[in-house]
Structure formats: structure tokens, C-alpha cells
Amino acid sequence: MYIPDPIEQMEARMDRLAHEWDVAQRDVPQGSFRCPYCSNVHSYEPIQSGPGPDSPAMCYDCLPDDLKKAYDEFEGK
């Protein structure tokens, strides 16, 4: 029985997310980003959805509600 290596799985997710990010950022003005989930262009920094290096980055609107709440508390909103 094959047991997948968690490090290899994480690296594969990071590679996939990096590729998806690169594709989504084509034709986006400097200083902005296109959210890979909603495809809207935003002029603020993308938000990492978790502490791990393999967690996706997205816009504020695409964050799950619990992460929006934590982000707002972190930013002092």
C-alpha cells in the first residue's frame, strides 16, 4: 500500500497554486492582482487564506466568513 508523502503533496499544491496564480495575473496592471476565485482585479495585497505555504491567496470578498472575521480583528477593523 502506498502512503503519500505529505511534503510532496504540499509541494504539489504549491506548484499548482503558483501556476494558477501566474495564469490569473496575465494582463493585470502593476500594483494590482486578479483573484483566482472571483476573477475581479483589486488594488490591495492578496490575502493568504492560512498559515501554511500551500494555502491559497485570494481577495477579501472570497475569504470564508470565519477568516474575514479573523482578518478584520487582525487589521483592527
C-alpha positions as CSV (number, residue, x, y, z in Angstrom):
1,M,0.0,0.0,0.0
2,Y,1.3,3.4,-1.0
3,I,1.2,6.2,1.6
4,P,1.6,9.6,0.1
5,D,4.4,11.8,1.4
6,P,2.8,14.9,3.0
7,I,5.7,17.1,1.9
8,E,5.4,16.0,-1.7
9,Q,1.6,16.7,-1.5
10,M,2.2,20.2,-0.1
11,E,4.8,20.9,-2.8
12,A,2.4,19.7,-5.5
13,R,-0.3,22.0,-4.1
14,M,2.2,24.9,-4.0
15,D,3.2,24.3,-7.7
16,R,-0.5,24.1,-8.7
17,L,-1.4,27.3,-6.9
18,A,1.7,29.1,-8.3
19,H,0.7,28.1,-11.8
20,E,-3.0,29.1,-11.3
21,W,-1.8,32.5,-9.9
22,D,0.5,33.2,-12.8
23,V,-2.3,32.4,-15.3
24,A,-4.7,34.7,-13.4
25,Q,-2.3,37.6,-13.3
26,R,-1.9,37.9,-17.1
27,D,-2.8,41.4,-18.3
28,V,-3.2,42.8,-14.8
29,P,-1.9,46.3,-14.2
30,Q,1.2,46.7,-12.0
31,G,0.3,47.1,-8.3
32,S,-3.0,45.1,-8.7
33,F,-3.9,41.4,-8.7
34,R,-6.7,39.3,-10.1
35,C,-8.3,37.0,-7.6
36,P,-8.1,33.5,-9.0
37,Y,-11.5,32.6,-7.4
38,C,-13.8,35.6,-8.5
39,S,-11.6,37.0,-11.3
40,N,-12.0,40.5,-10.1
41,V,-9.0,42.9,-10.1
42,H,-8.1,44.5,-6.8
43,S,-5.5,47.2,-5.9
44,Y,-4.7,45.9,-2.5
45,E,-2.4,43.0,-1.5
46,P,-3.9,39.5,-1.8
47,I,-4.7,37.7,1.5
48,Q,-3.2,34.3,2.3
49,S,-6.1,32.1,3.5
50,G,-4.0,30.2,6.0
51,P,-0.7,29.9,7.7
52,G,0.8,27.1,5.5
53,P,2.9,27.8,2.5
54,D,0.4,25.8,0.4
55,S,-2.7,27.9,1.4
56,P,-4.2,29.9,-1.5
57,A,-4.2,33.7,-1.7
58,M,-7.4,35.5,-2.6
59,C,-9.3,38.7,-2.3
60,Y,-11.1,39.8,0.9
61,D,-14.5,39.1,-0.7
62,C,-13.6,35.4,-1.4
63,L,-12.4,34.7,2.1
64,P,-14.7,32.4,4.1
65,D,-16.6,34.3,6.8
66,D,-14.6,33.0,9.7
67,L,-11.4,34.1,8.0
68,K,-12.9,37.5,7.2
69,K,-13.7,37.9,10.9
70,A,-10.1,36.9,11.9
71,Y,-8.6,39.2,9.3
72,D,-10.8,42.2,10.4
73,E,-9.7,41.6,14.1
74,F,-6.0,41.4,13.0
75,E,-6.3,44.6,11.0
76,G,-8.2,46.3,13.8
77,K,-11.4,46.9,11.9
